Amino acid sequence: MIGTDTQKIVTQFRLSGWSEAVKERMAGGQTVEAFCEEKGISKTTYYYRQRKVREAACTELVRAQNREDGLVPNGWARLAGSEPVTVGESLTIEIGGFHITVNGETDAQLLAKVCRVMKSL
């Protein structure tokens, strides 16, 4: 039986590769059908992997929001000169073509619900 740490590493490795593939398709402007044909995978497999990448991104977003240490989660980058969002300012998050705009008054539970919906797409 594979240990929990090994499973986490394997999962992160797969997600990393799948994330790069999704980014590659989007950056290249290919349709999902053309990309899948080129890579030799089914559209069902592509959409499954895309959903898993989105789920992981949303999970990290919620974790980051709940962190008090100010550290940036793996796979995320803090923009130079970026400061925490304060009331009156807004932040737009783009994940896989979806845009979410939040500000200092955004309800954390609402944001978590939105992330869960995004995971299901």
C-alpha positions as CSV (number, residue, x, y, z in Angstrom):
1,M,0.0,0.0,0.0
2,I,1.3,3.5,-0.9
3,G,1.9,5.8,2.0
4,T,-0.1,9.0,2.4
5,D,3.0,11.2,1.7
6,T,3.7,9.2,-1.4
7,Q,0.1,9.6,-2.6
8,K,0.3,13.4,-2.0
9,I,3.5,13.6,-4.0
10,V,2.0,11.6,-6.9
11,T,-1.2,13.6,-6.9
12,Q,0.8,16.9,-6.9
13,F,3.0,15.6,-9.8
14,R,-0.1,14.6,-11.8
15,L,-1.9,17.9,-11.1
16,S,1.2,19.9,-12.1
17,G,1.4,18.1,-15.5
18,W,-2.3,18.4,-16.1
19,S,-2.2,22.1,-15.2
20,E,0.6,22.6,-17.7
21,A,-1.4,20.8,-20.4
22,V,-4.5,23.0,-19.8
23,K,-2.3,26.1,-19.9
24,E,-0.6,24.9,-23.1
25,R,-4.0,24.3,-24.8
26,M,-5.3,27.7,-23.7
27,A,-2.2,29.6,-24.7
28,G,-2.1,27.9,-28.1
29,G,-5.7,28.7,-28.8
30,Q,-6.5,25.2,-29.7
31,T,-10.0,23.7,-29.4
32,V,-10.3,21.0,-26.8
33,E,-11.1,18.5,-29.6
34,A,-7.9,19.4,-31.6
35,F,-5.8,19.4,-28.5
36,C,-7.1,16.0,-27.4
37,E,-6.6,14.5,-30.8
38,E,-3.0,15.8,-30.9
39,K,-2.2,14.4,-27.4
40,G,-4.1,11.1,-28.0
41,I,-6.5,11.6,-25.1
42,S,-10.3,11.7,-24.9
43,K,-12.2,14.8,-24.3
44,T,-13.6,13.2,-21.2
45,T,-10.1,12.7,-19.9
46,Y,-9.2,16.3,-20.7
47,Y,-12.3,17.7,-18.9
48,Y,-11.7,15.4,-15.9
49,R,-8.1,16.7,-15.6
50,Q,-9.2,20.3,-16.0
51,R,-11.8,19.9,-13.3
52,K,-9.2,18.4,-10.9
53,V,-6.8,21.3,-11.6
54,R,-9.6,23.8,-10.8
55,E,-10.5,21.9,-7.7
56,A,-6.9,22.1,-6.5
57,A,-6.7,25.8,-7.3
58,C,-9.9,26.6,-5.4
59,T,-8.7,24.5,-2.4
60,E,-5.4,26.5,-2.4
61,L,-7.4,29.7,-2.7
62,V,-9.5,28.9,0.4
63,R,-6.4,27.8,2.3
64,A,-4.6,31.0,1.4
65,Q,-7.5,33.1,2.5
66,N,-7.5,31.3,5.9
67,R,-3.8,31.7,6.5
68,E,-2.6,34.3,8.9
69,D,1.2,33.9,8.2
70,G,1.0,35.8,4.9
71,L,2.8,33.0,3.0
72,V,1.9,32.3,-0.6
73,P,0.8,28.8,-1.4
74,N,2.7,26.6,-3.8
75,G,2.0,27.4,-7.4
76,W,0.9,30.9,-6.6
77,A,2.9,34.1,-6.9
78,R,2.7,37.3,-5.0
79,L,2.8,40.2,-7.4
80,A,5.6,42.7,-6.8
81,G,4.4,45.6,-4.6
82,S,1.2,43.8,-3.8
83,E,-0.6,44.5,-0.6
84,P,-3.6,42.8,1.1
85,V,-6.9,44.0,-0.4
86,T,-8.6,46.6,1.8
87,V,-12.1,47.8,1.8
88,G,-12.8,49.8,-1.3
89,E,-10.1,48.0,-3.4
90,S,-10.8,44.9,-5.4
91,L,-8.9,41.9,-6.7
92,T,-9.8,40.0,-9.8
93,I,-8.9,36.3,-9.9
94,E,-8.8,34.4,-13.2
95,I,-8.9,30.7,-13.2
96,G,-9.3,28.9,-16.5
97,G,-11.2,31.7,-18.2
98,F,-13.4,32.4,-15.1
99,H,-13.1,35.8,-13.4
100,I,-13.9,36.4,-9.8
101,T,-13.7,39.8,-8.3
102,V,-13.4,40.1,-4.5
103,N,-12.6,42.8,-2.0
104,G,-12.0,43.2,1.7
105,E,-15.7,42.9,2.3
106,T,-16.2,39.6,0.4
107,D,-17.7,36.9,2.5
108,A,-15.2,34.0,2.9
109,Q,-18.1,31.5,2.9
110,L,-19.5,32.9,-0.3
111,L,-16.0,32.7,-1.9
112,A,-15.7,29.1,-0.8
113,K,-19.1,28.3,-2.3
114,V,-18.1,30.0,-5.6
115,C,-14.9,27.9,-5.6
116,R,-17.0,24.7,-5.1
117,V,-19.2,25.6,-8.0
118,M,-16.1,26.2,-10.2
119,K,-14.8,22.8,-9.2
120,S,-17.9,21.2,-10.6
121,L,-17.5,22.8,-14.0
